[in-house]
Amino acid sequence: MYFGEKVRKLRAERNLTQPQLAQLIGIEQSYLSKLENDKSVPSADIFQAILKAFAIDATTLLAGVDENQIRTDLRQVPEVAEHLKAGVARKIHRIKAWLFGSGAALALGLALGLAGYRGLLFSNVQYNYESPGVLLPGEMPEFFEKYRELLRVQTVAQQLTQQQQAERMLEIEKRKGLDYRLVDEYRGRGFQETVPGGHRYFFFQHPSDFARPQNRWLMFIGALLAFGGIVGFLIEARLRSVRV
């Protein structure tokens, strides 16, 4: 709407006649009629008188008024000039907010995408460990690799009889049995775990590639954020068209 239409609307909302409003402003009714029909524009003094008559500020009076008319016909009024400056400041603040938000979204999106792709937060590698059997206290980790030779030496040295060797062999065979662990971090050559009847020593075998769903989600969220950041920059380019 134009300025005159806004004055007429405010007058109607307050149930004022033209003569009554003209008296409050301190102008002739004929001049008020010209203002309301946009055949004239107010001077700085009359603009201030209109504000006082309606008991409102410039922002309220100018709300909804055509921007082109404000910038051309009313710009010479000090209150209008301040209103325009405040509007420009708000737009600049909005632009800065868009720039910061878009930049942050783009940076975070790229970081999450890279983290998901490279497995920086959730490793894409798992490590395979294998245990040949249950060890008793005092038995070395490599016991199952060497027990046959140890029993043979003890038998030759007559520390064990053939019968004892066979019984010992049978007991060890019962404790044999492969078990596996797939862990997310490299734990060195091996590690020990307590199990019923003794403990197991797990030897490192090899790493394995593992596509974690968490990393797929990170890349998806990263792509969305990066796209949102780019869209934000495009919107900012339109917001940047600020006329002072």
Secondary structure, 3 states (H helix, E strand, C coil): CCHHHHHHHHHHHCCCCHHHHHHHHCCCHHHHHHHHCCCCCCCHHHHHHHHHHHCCCHHHHHCCCCHHHHHHCCCCCHHHHHHHHHHHHHHHHHHHHHHHHHHHHHHHHHHHHHHHHHCCCCCCEEEEEEEEEEECCCCCCCHHHHHHHHHHHHHHCCCCCHHHHHHHHHHHHHHEEEEEEEECCCCCCEEEEEECCEEEEEEEEEEEECCCHHHHHHHHHHHHHHHHHHHHHHHHHHHCCCCC
